[in-house]
Amino acid sequence: MCGIVGYTGGKSVVDILIDGLRQLEYRGYDSSGVAVKCGEDIKVYKAEGKLENLCKVLSPYKDELKTATCGIGHIRWATHGAPTVLNAHPHTCTCGRLALVHNGIIENYKEIREKLEKEGCTFRSQTDTEVAAHLVAKKYAQTKDLTEAVRLATKELEGAYALCVMHNDYKNTIVATKRNAPLLVGVGDGEFFAASDVPAIIKYTNRAMYLNDNEIVTLTPEKMVLINSDGKEIPQKIETLPWEPVALSKRGYKHFMLKEIHEQPDVIRNILVGKLHAPDEPIVLNEVKLNKDTLKNLNRIQIIACGTSLHAAMVGKYLIENFCGIAVDVEASSEYIYRKTVTDSHTLVIGVSQSGETADTLTAIRQAKEKGSHALIITNRPDSAMARLADSLIPVNAGIEVSVAATKSYTAQLMAFYLLALYMAEVKNSVDKSTLTSLKSELMLLPQKVERILAHTENIQKCARAYASTKDFIYIARGINFPTALEGALKLKEISYINATGYPAGELKHGPIAMLDETMPVLSILMRGCVYEKLLSNSEEAKARNARMIALTNSDDEKLDDLFDYIIRVPEVQELFSPVIAMVPLQLLAYYIAEFLGKDVDQPRNLAKSVTVE
């Protein structure tokens, strides 16, 4: 869950490394560091905390480092060892002649460390990564070949890793490899880049090669050599990246999160383009390989995801069961992978991940495929490891999402589930044509309705200011919007650090109602439909316990004015589509509360965007 970047070429390396790390800060910001080749020596600079601290450390050496043209850098989200300078990457071997950066977790590091200490290695940190530096150095002492040393060392490592390695003996050379962690090589003119993700290199090149597991690449300014785990040279597959540098700009917004919230109408349009042409035409999902016979033979569907994607999956369950009549289970990937995998060829397994690199979900998909299940992946990254595992794929086309708190990618995932559920209903003939036409018409109107919400945020800001000082928050909903309550609470927790919890409204009286008093805000997601009256009754129960009441509603019911202290109104929408409309004000509410509190909205503490470790 860290970010790594490397460069070898003709340009000054420090600026490139710092710029690359800045684009990878969403992956972690507990500490950072760089190692650069200065003459015959590798020099290492580290800092605790955010990247700006590393910039201060480097500042006195600016002139000295100007001529360095090869180096590696790291931005850390701490797993093994506290976020200190000693535990920051790059790590070196005992003699300091080799430097290494790592993203992932080395599971057998304790056994390797004990062995290396007995052989005379001196460890300085508490990290799992340092064993890799010492192990590669040991292999290099035996082989005097850096690429071969990396190849032999990785055969002893267990777990997930992406590594970039430098050595004093090798001028302008980086050796990189990966297993179960993302890594790509940017291809320039007389220069090469290594990085965990596209944002680190897109400013410099749009040509890249994605490494497969256990492949090893050796980079010099003159050439790139790719080998497999047996040491045999293999062909290179260089791709053109579908990203533009402008995607990394805030475009005048104070935070990336606010920009990304405001991009959602276009995100909805983008995912519909090419898939839904008109309400009376069938949905086109070219990369979904589910025909009528396949669907007929399905006994059930499993959806596996983590975090925000898990909440989108819960809405997906509701939609697929409603439209298709197929039983759907939703489970957190982190739980799925540690129990017996009960799937087979009659099970459709849907994996949902913004990054397509989420370690738990990747493992779960692999386990399900081993049992013969068809794997359908919903992701924002069609170039990801998860997408490459897919039997069927729905790219959500949300563009690069920089803010750690997911907003536009959540909405895009919801839209993917609407399209998938309606597509399956059309293939199965499980919904009559007039109903399908009506549903697709409503789907096409969602962008304008979201734009109406974004054009009038004054009431949301006023509500946020009124509740910014609260210590706890409860969100309640029923039916298809219970996941909306969970996601709304998660957004508030993530960026404001307020203890927020989502509940099915009917469960209040089974325990949580004990927490209600005049200090507790309760936000009711009160959308017109089959559970409206029930949720209204639950809200009255909360009001009777003196809770501070907020309504998010598309109702113009006058009696709401007496029941609620604040009312956030949204455009009218069919209940089935209300999760899309309801989520936008909840994202904004969380954003404005965090901003009023002076929190770091885009980089909340302890979090990273792409969770590439279990």
ABEGO torsion letter per residue (X at the ends): XBBBBBBBEABBAAAAAAAAAAAAAAAEAABBBBBBBBEABBBBBBBBEBAAAAAAAAAAAAAAAAABABBBBBBBBBABEBBBAAABOBBBBAAGABBBBBBEBBAAAAAAAAAAAAAGBBBABABAAAAAAAAAAAAAAAAGBAAAAAAAAAAABBEBBBBBBBBAABBGBBBBBBBGBBBBBBBBBGBBBBBABAAAAAAABABBBBBBBGBBBBBBAABBBBBBAAGBBBBBBBBBBABBAAAABAGGBABAAAAAAAAAAAAAAAAABGABABAABBBBBAABBBBAAAAAABABBBBBBBEAAAAAAAAAAAAAAAAAGBBBBBBBAAAAAABBBBBBAABBBBBBBAAGABAAAAAAAAAAAAAGBBBBBBBABAABAAAAABABBBBAGAEBBABABBAAAAAAAAAAAAAAAAAAAAAAGABBAAAAAAAAAAAAAAAAAAAAAAABAAAAAAAAAAAAABABBBBBBBEAAAAAAAAAAAAAAAAAGBBBBBBBAAAAAAGAAAABBAABBBBBBBBBEAAAAAAAAAAAAAAAAGBBBBBBBABABAAAAAABABBBBBBBBBAAAAAAAAAAAAAAAAAAAAAAAGBBAABBBGBBABBABX
